[in-house]
Amino acid sequence: MAEIGEVTLLLRALREGETGAFDRLVPMVYDELRRIAHGHLRRQRPGGTLDTTGLVHEAYLKLAEQTALDVRDRGHFLAISARAMRQVLIDFARARTAGKRGGPQAQRVTLEDDLAAVESQAERLLDVDRALERLRAHSERLARVVECRYFAGFSEEETAEALGVSLRTAQREWLRARAWLQRELGRRGPAEGPR
Amino acid sequence: MTDRFTELDRLFEAALDVPESERADFLAARVADPEVRRELEALLADAGAADTLLPPAGALEGALGEAFALELAVRAAPGEVAAAGTTIEDYRLVRRLGRGGMGEVWEAEQLAPVRRKVALKLVRSGLDSEQVLARFRSERQALALMSHPNIARVYDGGATPSGRPYFVMECVDGLPVTEYCDRERLSIGRRLELFLDICDGVQHAHQRGVVHRDLKPSNLLVGIEDGRPVPKIIDFGIARALDERLDQRSVFTQFGELIGTPEYMSPEQAGGDPADVDTRADVYALGVVLYELLAGARPFDSETLRGAGFLELLKTVREVEPPRPSQRLAALPPAALDQVAAERAEPPQALVRRLRGDLDWIAARALEKDRERRYGSPQELAADLRRHLADEPVAAGPPSTGYRLRKLIRRHRVAFATASLVAAALVLGAGVATWQAIRATRAEAAARADAATAREVADFLIGLFEVSDPGIARGGDPTAREILARGRERIEGDLAGQPLVRARLMLLIADVYRKLGHYDEARPLLEQALASRTELLGAADAEVARARLALARLESDRADDARAEQLFHEAHAGLAAALGATDVETVSVLHDLADVMRRSGRHAEAEELYRRSIEAFTTALGAEHPHVASAVNGLGTALYRQGRFAEAVAAFERALELRERLLGADHPDVAVTLLGLGPALGMLGRDAEAEGVMRRAVEVNERVYGGEHRIVASALTNLGGVLGRQGRLDEAEAVYARALAIRARVFGPDHPETALDYKNLGLVYSLKAEYERAGHFLERTLAIDRASLGADHPRVIWDLVTLGGLQVRRARFAEAEASFTAALATAERVLGPAHPDVGRALRGRARVALERGRPQAAAELLRRALPLFEALGAESPELPPTLDLLAEVHLARGAVAEARAALERSLALRARIQRAEHPAVAETLVRMGDLQRTTGELEAAEESFRRALAIAEAALGAEHPEVARALHGLGLALAAGPANAAAFEPLERALAIRRGVLGESHPDTRRTAAELARLAAPRGRG
């Protein structure tokens, strides 16, 4: 959990610029996620599934609360949170695909079906991430939309707020970003059917 | 490109604003370039598409999102931090010594039964503490046996109330060995002395069957005792207890951090099969520590290693040859080199020279990727270091030609993908050509040495193909097949002018085909190779015999034993002529031949050959050699198959003693012998010893292969068998369930290997009269075997017969009839009319016929079945149940004398082959009782039923149908006698059991109810 000192530092970093804010936010997002996830797990029946999107949203809310942001900062905060979220997810996906090709972890799994699904999804997530980077070379803006919508699980409204644009623009840009990403992914190899 | 993107994106954006119906016009009007138009159309289509390449739900949804959340939750647990002053059972935490990925280490005070300072390792939560502790307990005995000045003792293990496992150890006050040495500026010589102490400690543990698995400087602490530095190894036994493979939640623990200490992880640990880790992983880790003590750096730069990503890391550990310590040292930046040298109290260049040669070689040997080439034990490593310190030549070094070639190929392995292994094969081919040239001009002895090297290299290449053990990778490996096919083409084309090289490579490729099970592709290659060698070298050359040997092994693998036998004989004769009859290579063919004989059931001949190979190996290699042990083990198996169990036990015990002594208690071969010895003891009725050996087999296999290996499952299956035979069904059930868990993971839940476990469990449940569960398991077995092996497979026949037996017990006679009929038809067609399985199916049908009131038909079926079983030998365990049934049939037909003869024969047979307490004895006794009751021998009948009752109750528990059967008989016998009121009690008990277990509508239940009703009716009617 973030301490007061960290929050202050984050606020300062938010004003100073993105790199510093991002570096501070990744562990905070991560800690918050862990804390909330643990709470969810405790409340949940054995064998049930966790609502990941809900969990992530709760983490944003908590962080936003702790950082006592004013309205102007909130959008900025969301945008950086989305990037942090993407980083956290990509780390996770990397770790999961690493296990796949015979790392010692690959053996530690009992739910084999799930494992296969997780790994293939993790690999596709990494593909999307790479495509996202190629898209970023053309348009930073479209890349950010993808971060918000795809990686961070933001709603259209939240995305608009994070990017400081109108709802309609956010919707429109997501449509474009998605089509471009599509093309990037298509170039990478034969298309996979939807699951 | 960006301009083009911008232009396209601008058009795209504009087009999106146009209603869909007008877009075609819009594009036609605004975009002239047809290619741009096409791209725009594609983008617009994508933007409108519902299903896209982009997984639609976003990154947080689906299996990945779930796994992510679960991992987060699990990793949140370290937040439950312990605090100083907390008391955990008998320990009070004093201060935290450290914190790492697996948890935290505390200095603690033990309060009872003794007061002392200890170290308490508190494992982070999220692990299944029960399993951790179970593993810990399984190792505890071994840990208790360890007593060595360089090993910190492990005292205790437990779990906190919140479920965090902890371990209590001797508290060591010291620094990691590398840090200590650097701080004290110890010379290389002093460092090696400390390192030798560490090797001794690890050796001590290995001899007691404990592998560390996580040796690294932070687990090697140097403290001061009596003014002298003493290294202590901590955490022995902990890594294994923490082995997370069984724990579902910890699947997710890798997130965010790399595995604990990749720098000290052996290639086999990085290789993906954690089951495949033995004591030599510790030797590797010791090699890394040695390297670090010498060169001040690890073989692989930590930053490079960790920065490269997990997959790269594993690949590096598995495949990249590290530089020698001296090279590593020389490559350090000058400032770093100066510091490292100063810490070793030597000038930089002198230090480089000090490491060059022996120490380089010793480190390289300890760090061999292939553990077969590593030092076999810490002791061997230590011995070589001692030789170095004494200026004697070290065993490690300088590398041979073969060694260098291997290195060369290994480098190729990194450079090329696996698919270009053929390139490596051709590199080899060139090498072989050189050897062939040398051969022509050299003395024969030298030539033989070269040939040996060539073979070694070939073995290595095969080893590369074996990376995915075909024994496990079912159905072969398509990539390997491709490689082989390409290799064959190249051989045909490029090597046309080098027939001998070609022959060698053909043999090589054929061997790989053989190991992958592609026999039809292997054979022509072998035959061609054999032909060209015969032509070029003459029929008497050893190489010709070797080609023939390869062909023999092929036929042996594909179970054409007659052909294999002939070829082995020819190969043996050839090698004997070329190399001499006592040459080890020649003798080992005898061993091969014996294996074939044994498999084809000619056990006496196999025995003879094993005895010959034992003698010949002993002459050539001495009595104390693993080859001798291997032949003795084979002898044990041959004796076992001949039913000479006492001699078999003696042979297995001898093999066991040899193997344990020569190979160490944890060697796979030791496990193999234990797997033979257990059943042999069981056959002698020495069930207690058998059980002990089988339990050891399970343990050793678990240690050798890890807990999750199919061989462990085989050992468990053996154990379950001996438990089941003793009627200890609950224990058997538990053991079979463990075997099932392993096979379901190793082979998958629907694999025929796994089906075997379903079947064993089904049989146990059937014996326990849990018919519903039994039915579930046996039906699943049948379904799997049918689907994966085909309807005609012998296993399917066996499954049908087993299932039919259960259906009979459940009085589902129509289903049973169908099962047995299907089994019979298939067995006769596939196995021939004389096969015992035909007999089993016939017996099943006879049972059904009898139950349906057709004793004549039953008698006819049994008349056909009995000779098939008699052919198996006078003591075949199939005979008593057949005779029992036959007696029932005779009795139903009123042929009392024949029935009695059959039962007496059955009882006599059971007395010879089974314990008197075996539940099956009760089955025969019940029938004898029935017979005696029919003939009016009421006292004898009562006696038979009471004996049956006692046996069944003891073996099967009070609520078993077999008990009810004895009670029912007893009731009838009593009812026919003068004191018929005594019949109520047994009949009522029988009825209660049958109602409970078989159900109200089962014919047996109805029968007992009818008897009770008759007994209760007025006497006048009786």
Interface residues (C-beta under 8 A of the other chain):
Chain A: Y30 L33 R34 R35 I36 A37 H38 H40 L41 T49 L50 D51 T52 T53 L55 V56 R86 L89 D91 F92 A93 R94 A95 R96 T97 A98 G99 R101 G102 G103 P104 Q105 A106 Q107 R108 V109 T110 L111 E112 D114 L115 A117 V118 Q121 A122 R124 L125 V128 A137 H138 S139 L142 R149 Y150 F151 G153 R172 L175 R176 R178 A179 W180 L181 Q182 R183 L185 G186 A191 E192 G193 P194 R195
Chain B: T2 F5 T6 D9 F12 E13 L16 A42 L43 L44 D46 A47 A49 D51 T52 L53 L54 P55 P56 G58 A59 L60 E61 G62 A63 L64 G65 E66 A67 F68 A69 L70 E71 L72 A73 V74 R75 A76 A77 G79 E244 R245 L246 D247 Q248 S250 V251 Q254 F255 G256 I259 Q269 A270 G271 G272 D273 P274 A275 G309 F310 L311 L314 E708 R745 G748
